[in-house]
Amino acid sequence: MDNQNQEQQINIELTEEMADGTYANLAIINHSFAEFVVDYINLMPGIPKPKVKSRIIMTPQHAKKFMLAMIDNIKRYESQFGVIKDPEQNSLPFTFGGPTAEA
């Protein structure tokens, strides 16, 4: 059988700790010529200086593939569950009514 016609399978292990996931409601994205850095943060009321919960570093090529995969998944989500509302249209303040965070 031709190797080019075979599907490549990746055997991925998901530990119990990782399966629980980490909640984040804020992502801060920075980049250089060589990489994109995405910091995921859980911003909660009464926490003036929230900590980064997870940091993902990827190449520009992988960042673009990730963006395209997110676009595809959001389109499929919206076709199943309806349009996701723009957060700027929500009436809740981003500060949750608590103190404003400072860097």
C-alpha positions in Angstrom: 0.0 0.0 0.0 1.3 3.5 -0.9 2.3 5.5 2.2 0.8 8.7 0.8 -2.7 7.1 0.7 -2.6 5.9 4.3 -4.3 8.2 6.8 -1.9 9.4 9.5 -3.2 8.6 13.0 -2.0 10.5 16.1 -2.5 8.7 19.4 -3.1 11.5 21.9 -3.1 11.0 25.6 -5.4 13.1 27.8 -4.6 12.9 31.5 -7.3 13.2 34.1 -5.8 16.5 35.2 -5.9 18.0 31.7 -9.4 16.5 31.0 -10.8 18.8 33.8 -9.7 21.8 31.8 -9.0 25.3 33.0 -11.6 28.0 32.7 -10.6 31.3 31.1 -12.8 34.2 30.1 -10.0 36.5 28.8 -7.2 35.8 26.3 -4.4 38.2 25.7 -2.5 37.7 22.4 1.0 39.0 21.6 3.4 38.1 18.8 6.9 38.5 17.5 8.3 37.6 14.1 8.8 34.0 15.2 5.8 33.2 17.5 2.4 34.0 18.9 1.8 33.9 22.6 -1.7 33.5 24.0 -2.2 34.0 27.7 -5.5 32.6 29.1 -6.8 34.4 32.2 -9.8 33.8 34.5 -11.1 37.3 35.3 -13.4 37.2 38.3 -15.1 39.9 40.5 -13.1 41.1 43.4 -9.8 39.9 42.1 -7.8 43.0 41.3 -4.8 41.2 39.7 -5.8 37.9 38.1 -3.1 35.3 37.2 -2.4 33.8 33.9 -3.9 30.2 34.0 -2.3 28.9 30.8 0.1 30.2 28.2 0.3 28.7 24.7 3.2 29.6 22.4 3.0 28.7 18.7 4.5 29.5 15.4 2.8 31.9 13.0 1.9 29.0 10.8 0.2 27.1 13.6 -1.5 30.3 14.8 -3.1 30.7 11.4 -4.2 27.1 11.3 -5.7 27.5 14.8 -7.5 30.7 13.6 -9.0 28.8 10.6 -10.0 25.9 12.8 -11.7 28.3 15.2 -13.6 30.0 12.4 -14.7 26.6 11.1 -15.8 25.4 14.5 -17.7 28.7 15.3 -19.6 28.4 12.0 -20.6 24.8 12.8 -21.6 25.9 16.4 -23.7 28.7 15.1 -25.4 26.6 12.5 -26.4 24.2 15.4 -27.1 26.6 18.3 -27.6 30.0 16.7 -25.5 33.1 16.4 -23.1 33.9 19.2 -23.9 37.4 20.5 -21.1 40.0 20.3 -19.9 40.6 23.9 -19.9 44.4 23.3 -23.7 44.1 22.9 -24.2 42.5 26.3 -25.4 44.7 29.1 -23.1 43.3 31.8 -20.0 45.3 32.5 -16.7 43.5 31.9 -15.6 44.4 35.5 -18.6 42.4 36.9 -19.3 45.5 39.1 -16.1 44.9 41.1 -13.0 47.0 41.3 -11.1 47.8 38.1 -8.0 45.7 37.6 -4.5 47.3 37.6 -1.4 46.0 36.0 
